[in-house]
Amino acid sequence: MSFTFYKLLNNKNNIDLKFKISQIFINSEYLDKAILSLNQILDLDPYYLDAYIKLGEIFLSLSDYRHGRPGDRRPFVGKNY
């Protein structure tokens, strides 16, 4: 294993790596782990749009249309009509 790869894996705040890992979870149908990973991303960066999109896709696939995080005060992404 190269030093750069090892350093990437040990960086707990690497959001792009966390997002790629969440995509692996989704593709492997480990949706509960993907949701946890995506929520960790949003804890680090509440403006990471791709994480919201993937969470929406997961909840849509689970027919969980009204899912939200309790007490969530994150900014709304999109237009509020």
C-alpha positions as CSV (number, residue, x, y, z in Angstrom):
1,M,0.0,0.0,0.0
2,S,1.4,3.4,-1.0
3,F,2.1,6.1,1.6
4,T,-0.4,8.4,-0.2
5,F,-3.2,5.9,-0.1
6,Y,-2.5,5.1,3.5
7,K,-2.5,8.8,4.4
8,L,-5.9,9.2,2.6
9,L,-7.5,6.3,4.5
10,N,-6.3,7.7,7.9
11,N,-7.7,11.2,7.3
12,K,-11.0,11.1,9.1
13,N,-12.1,14.4,7.6
14,N,-11.6,13.6,4.0
15,I,-15.1,14.2,2.7
16,D,-14.5,13.1,-0.9
17,L,-13.2,9.8,0.3
18,K,-16.2,9.3,2.7
19,F,-18.5,10.1,-0.2
20,K,-16.8,7.5,-2.4
21,I,-17.1,5.0,0.4
22,S,-20.8,5.7,0.8
23,Q,-21.2,5.1,-2.9
24,I,-19.6,1.7,-2.5
25,F,-22.0,1.0,0.4
26,I,-24.9,2.0,-1.9
27,N,-23.7,-0.2,-4.8
28,S,-23.3,-3.1,-2.4
29,E,-26.8,-2.5,-1.0
30,Y,-25.6,-1.7,2.5
31,L,-27.9,1.2,2.7
32,D,-27.8,1.6,6.5
33,K,-24.1,2.1,6.3
34,A,-24.4,4.4,3.4
35,I,-26.9,6.6,5.3
36,L,-24.5,6.7,8.3
37,S,-21.6,7.7,6.1
38,L,-23.6,10.4,4.3
39,N,-24.8,11.8,7.6
40,Q,-21.2,12.0,8.8
41,I,-20.3,13.9,5.6
42,L,-23.1,16.4,6.4
43,D,-21.9,16.8,9.9
44,L,-18.5,17.8,8.5
45,D,-19.9,20.0,5.7
46,P,-23.6,20.8,5.8
47,Y,-23.4,22.3,2.2
48,Y,-22.2,19.0,0.6
49,L,-25.0,18.8,-2.0
50,D,-24.1,15.4,-3.4
51,A,-24.7,13.9,0.1
52,Y,-28.2,15.3,0.2
53,I,-28.9,14.0,-3.3
54,K,-27.7,10.5,-2.4
55,L,-29.7,10.4,0.8
56,G,-32.8,11.5,-1.1
57,E,-32.2,8.7,-3.6
58,I,-31.8,6.1,-0.8
59,F,-35.0,7.3,1.0
60,L,-36.9,7.4,-2.3
61,S,-35.8,3.8,-3.1
62,L,-37.0,2.8,0.4
63,S,-40.3,4.6,-0.1
64,D,-39.4,6.7,2.9
65,Y,-40.6,10.0,1.5
66,R,-40.9,11.9,4.8
67,H,-37.6,11.0,6.4
68,G,-35.6,13.7,8.0
69,R,-33.2,14.0,10.9
70,P,-34.9,14.9,14.1
71,G,-34.0,18.4,15.2
72,D,-32.3,19.0,11.9
73,R,-31.5,22.7,11.5
74,R,-29.5,22.4,8.3
75,P,-30.1,25.0,5.6
76,F,-32.7,23.9,3.0
77,V,-31.0,23.0,-0.2
78,G,-33.2,24.1,-3.2
79,K,-36.0,26.5,-3.6
80,N,-38.7,26.7,-1.0
81,Y,-42.0,27.5,-2.7
